[in-house]
Amino acid sequence: MLKYIAAAVFAVAAGSVAAEATFDRPLTIVVPAGAGGGGDTTTRLLARELEGALGQPITIVNQGQGGGVVGLTTMKNAAPDGLTVGLLFPYAGYRMTGQADFEGSDFSPIAVFNGDSSALLVGASSPFEDLKSALDAIKADPAAFTVHCSGGCGSVWDVPVAGMMLDYGIDVASVVWVPGQGAASGLTELASGGVDFQTASLPEASALISAGAVRPLAVLSPDPVPGFEDVPLAGDVIGAPLDGGTWRALGGPAGMSPEHVAAWEAAAQEAYESERFQTSMKEAGFGLRWLDSAGLTDLMARHEADTQRIMQALGYAKTN
């Protein structure tokens, strides 16, 4: 075990040294989101540590226009020289709705550094005390129930919940999915009885959960969410672990050299494992999740397949 740990430490250190030798100019991270949001905040926390690991200053460029399409396009079209990378997040919905044609082959996966699971919530006065009773009722009469999406429907919070319902045998296209302006306004509507259910992350709902205004029925996480250990896991009802929600990762344009990808990956792992990053993420209420380049490649493939299956069932897809 000590030999393995020593080897792992050496690998990270070697990657950091290689990165310093590889990059002799300032670096850029494109964030396909506006300043101050979750994507921007988590990326800046990581970049703060990456500057030390890579030995170069990093400029954050926010390009949230078009719901992130502009930023992702900038990443896709950047020179594959390792000097410009960007924030990757669940992107397959753009292709399914005809907004853009992004796919995994457009990018060079580097590493995942954040993940937050979607949850299904009800208001305090809801008759549903558990996920199974809610799913059974929706299955029996899907058109009778409304689900607030937290933002535009077809996003990172409602698509996984729709996938869970689909696997339960629910006609998800008949459920009334309600778009909104964000989790906060949706949760307020949920608390007042304006909708039956809400899809959101647990940290987003924490204030109203603490106040007793809303209740989480379950979270789509394979393991209990830190700080919300009492919230049931949706997979226990479905019969298999569920892992749905958002993830955030570093990626570059297609064609980056293996050496550049490895340098960024090693630096990202060093940054991710730093005490300051771990503490800052927890204090800000963001989930910690690490996947290396190979793990991110697999995640992106699953994400594209799952999104296509679910959005076609919902009737959102404009392309096959």
LINLIN-V281679 format. One record per residue. NEAR is the number of other C-alpha atoms within 12 Angstrom. Layout:
# LINLIN-V281679
{{NEAR} {NEAR}}
This chain:
# LINLIN-V281679
{{7} {8} {9} {10} {11} {13} {13} {17} {18} {17} {21} {28} {24} {24} {29} {34} {23} {26} {34} {27} {18} {25} {29} {17} {20} {21} {29} {34} {41} {42} {44} {39} {32} {24} {20} {16} {18} {30} {40} {30} {27} {43} {47} {33} {33} {44} {41} {29} {30} {39} {30} {21} {35} {42} {27} {26} {22} {30} {23} {33} {30} {31} {26} {24} {18} {16} {24} {31} {33} {26} {36} {44} {34} {34} {40} {34} {24} {27} {20} {26} {27} {38} {33} {38} {47} {51} {50} {49} {46} {41} {43} {39} {40} {34} {27} {31} {26} {17} {22} {24} {23} {33} {32} {30} {19} {28} {40} {43} {43} {43} {44} {41} {44} {38} {38} {42} {42} {45} {51} {49} {54} {42} {35} {28} {20} {27} {17} {25} {22} {25} {35} {25} {17} {33} {34} {21} {24} {31} {26} {20} {20} {26} {19} {20} {31} {31} {45} {45} {42} {38} {27} {26} {34} {40} {40} {42} {43} {47} {49} {43} {51} {50} {39} {44} {38} {28} {25} {26} {21} {28} {30} {38} {30} {23} {33} {26} {36} {30} {25} {27} {17} {28} {37} {26} {25} {37} {42} {31} {32} {38} {32} {20} {25} {22} {34} {39} {48} {51} {53} {47} {44} {43} {30} {34} {37} {25} {19} {28} {27} {17} {13} {17} {24} {38} {40} {44} {39} {46} {46} {46} {36} {26} {25} {26} {30} {20} {18} {28} {16} {16} {33} {31} {34} {39} {30} {24} {26} {27} {14} {17} {19} {29} {37} {40} {37} {37} {37} {41} {47} {49} {50} {46} {38} {31} {24} {30} {22} {21} {23} {35} {37} {33} {37} {53} {44} {37} {41} {42} {40} {39} {37} {39} {25} {23} {16} {19} {31} {27} {19} {25} {30} {23} {17} {19} {27} {34} {37} {30} {29} {29} {28} {31} {31} {21} {20} {33} {27} {19} {34} {36} {21} {21} {31} {29} {24} {30} {41} {31} {28} {34} {36} {27} {29} {31} {25} {29} {24} {19} {20} {20}}
